[in-house]
Amino acid sequence: MTIQRAIRIIAGTFILLSLYLAYRYNGVDLSEPTWLWFTAFVGANLLQSGFTQWCLMEVILSKLGMKHG
């Protein structure tokens, strides 16, 4: 596993963990449409991209003409 993949997995896990803690201990209602769903989407995508090496944002940026570094 590369450092980049590990960072994606850790970042995604931390984002999803922070959402869980906000829900559990701060009474955040996740059934209401909030920006927290966007945060959950970003965290889930980071986590899956760490395991699968596929990232939707990489695909979008590649189609917009950006080159891999």
N, C-alpha and C positions, 0 to 999 in steps of 0.2 A: 504494500500500500504506500502510495506517495504522500508527501506532506500536504499537497493540495487537496487530495481526496479526504484525508483525515480532518483537515480544517473545515471542509464542507459538511462532513458528518457531525463534527462537534458543534459548529455554528447552527445547523438545523436542529440538533437536539436541544441546544440551549434556548433557541427561540420557542420551540414547542413546549419545553419545560416552563418557561416564563409565562406562556399563555395558560398552562394548567394551573400554575401557582396563583395567577391573577383570578382565575375562575374559582379555585378552591378557597382561597383565603381573603380575597377582596370583594367577593360577591359579584364579580363581573358576569353578566348574563350573556352567554354565547348564542342564545337563541334569537336575540335581537340583532338586526343587521348593523354591524359595526365594522370599523376598520380592522378590528382584531381578526376577522376572517381573512383579510388580505395578508396580515402577518402570519397566520397559520399556513396560508398557501405558500408564502415565501419560505417558511421554515420547512415545510414538507418537501418542497422542490429541492432545497439545499441538501436535505437528508438523503433523498432518493438519488440525487446526482452524485453524491459521494460514493454510493454503492454501485450505481449503474454506469457512471462516467458519461451520462447524457444530461444535458442542461438545456432547457427550453430557451433561456436567454442567449446562450451561445449560438443556437440555431438562428434566432431572430437577428442578432447582431451580425452574424455571418452573411445572412441574406441582405442586410443593409450595406454590405461592402467592407466591414471591418475584417482585418486579418488576425489570424492567431499569432500570439507572441510567444 
